[in-house]
Amino acid sequence: MFRRLKKWIKSPQIAKTSIRCIVRSSDGQNILSQFETTSTKPLLQILREQQVDISSYCGGMCSCGTCMIKIVDGQSLTTPIQNREIAVLGFSKKDTHRLACQMRFQGTGTVTIELDNLYS
């Protein structure tokens, strides 16, 4: 028990998150949603809570790539991209795109994203 307690004390504490998110359409002209969140849930879940319809055939399991989003501004306020996500996205898109099912927010600031995979 004491080993677990020592390990927990030494583990890095998660910093507070306060993000203002602007969701735009793929052409960048229409703002679909704006919200503020302190959640550390995956972006896919946050978008669905905000009533933004985004497709995800695999249900957030990082296997289909249909929840791909483009990060226009605020890349530094997202968690680092993992190898499995790069495999689904493709190496050429790893700097500008993310999977909403894998991306989480961290830090404080504003993130602007574009969606092109909305339900029609």
C-alpha positions as CSV (number, residue, x, y, z in Angstrom):
1,M,0.0,0.0,0.0
2,F,2.8,2.5,0.9
3,R,4.5,1.8,-2.4
4,R,1.4,2.8,-4.3
5,L,1.1,5.9,-2.2
6,K,4.7,6.9,-2.8
7,K,4.3,6.2,-6.6
8,W,1.1,8.4,-6.6
9,I,2.8,11.2,-4.8
10,K,5.8,11.1,-7.2
11,S,3.6,11.0,-10.3
12,P,3.2,14.2,-12.3
13,Q,0.0,16.0,-11.4
14,I,-2.3,16.9,-14.3
15,A,-2.4,20.6,-14.9
16,K,-5.7,22.5,-14.9
17,T,-7.3,22.7,-18.4
18,S,-9.4,25.7,-19.5
19,I,-10.0,25.7,-23.3
20,R,-12.1,27.9,-25.5
21,C,-12.8,25.9,-28.6
22,I,-14.1,27.3,-31.9
23,V,-15.5,24.7,-34.4
24,R,-15.7,25.8,-38.0
25,S,-16.9,24.1,-41.2
26,S,-14.3,22.8,-43.7
27,D,-14.4,26.0,-45.8
28,G,-13.5,28.0,-42.7
29,Q,-16.4,30.4,-43.2
30,N,-19.1,29.1,-40.9
31,I,-18.7,28.8,-37.2
32,L,-20.6,25.6,-36.2
33,S,-20.0,25.9,-32.4
34,Q,-18.1,27.8,-29.8
35,F,-17.7,26.5,-26.2
36,E,-15.4,26.6,-23.2
37,T,-14.4,23.4,-21.5
38,T,-12.3,22.2,-18.6
39,S,-12.8,18.5,-19.5
40,T,-10.0,16.2,-20.2
41,K,-12.2,13.8,-22.1
42,P,-11.5,13.0,-25.8
43,L,-12.6,15.8,-28.2
44,L,-15.1,13.4,-29.9
45,Q,-17.0,13.0,-26.6
46,I,-16.9,16.8,-25.9
47,L,-18.2,17.6,-29.4
48,R,-21.1,15.2,-29.0
49,E,-21.9,16.7,-25.6
50,Q,-22.0,20.1,-27.4
51,Q,-24.5,18.7,-30.0
52,V,-21.9,18.8,-32.9
53,D,-22.6,15.8,-35.1
54,I,-19.3,14.3,-36.1
55,S,-19.0,10.8,-37.7
56,S,-17.1,8.0,-36.0
57,Y,-17.8,4.6,-37.5
58,C,-15.5,2.7,-35.0
59,G,-17.0,4.4,-32.0
60,G,-13.8,6.1,-30.9
61,M,-11.4,3.1,-31.1
62,C,-8.8,4.8,-33.4
63,S,-9.3,2.4,-36.3
64,C,-11.4,4.1,-39.0
65,G,-10.2,7.7,-39.3
66,T,-13.7,9.2,-39.9
67,C,-13.4,11.6,-37.0
68,M,-10.4,13.4,-38.5
69,I,-10.3,17.1,-37.8
70,K,-7.9,19.9,-38.9
71,I,-6.4,22.0,-36.2
72,V,-6.1,25.5,-37.5
73,D,-4.8,27.2,-34.3
74,G,-3.8,25.9,-30.8
75,Q,-1.9,22.7,-31.7
76,S,0.2,23.2,-28.5
77,L,-2.9,22.9,-26.4
78,T,-3.5,19.3,-27.4
79,T,-2.0,16.1,-26.1
80,P,0.9,14.7,-28.1
81,I,0.0,12.5,-31.1
82,Q,0.6,8.7,-30.6
83,N,2.0,6.3,-33.1
84,R,-1.3,4.5,-33.6
85,E,-3.0,7.8,-34.5
86,I,-0.3,8.5,-37.0
87,A,-0.8,5.1,-38.6
88,V,-4.5,5.9,-39.1
89,L,-4.0,9.5,-40.2
90,G,-1.0,9.0,-42.5
91,F,2.4,10.5,-42.0
92,S,1.7,13.5,-44.2
93,K,-1.2,14.8,-42.1
94,K,0.3,14.3,-38.6
95,D,1.3,17.9,-38.2
96,T,-2.1,19.5,-39.1
97,H,-4.8,16.9,-38.4
98,R,-5.8,14.8,-35.5
99,L,-8.4,12.1,-34.7
100,A,-11.1,13.6,-32.4
101,C,-11.4,10.2,-30.6
102,Q,-7.8,10.4,-29.5
103,M,-7.2,14.1,-29.0
104,R,-7.5,15.7,-25.6
105,F,-7.0,19.3,-24.4
106,Q,-4.3,20.4,-22.1
107,G,-3.4,23.8,-20.8
108,T,-5.2,27.1,-21.2
109,G,-6.0,29.0,-24.3
110,T,-8.0,28.9,-27.6
111,V,-8.2,26.1,-30.1
112,T,-9.7,26.4,-33.5
113,I,-10.6,23.3,-35.5
114,E,-12.3,22.6,-38.8
115,L,-14.7,19.7,-39.4
116,D,-15.4,18.2,-42.8
117,N,-16.9,14.9,-41.8
118,L,-20.3,16.0,-40.5
119,Y,-23.4,13.9,-40.8
120,S,-25.5,15.2,-43.7
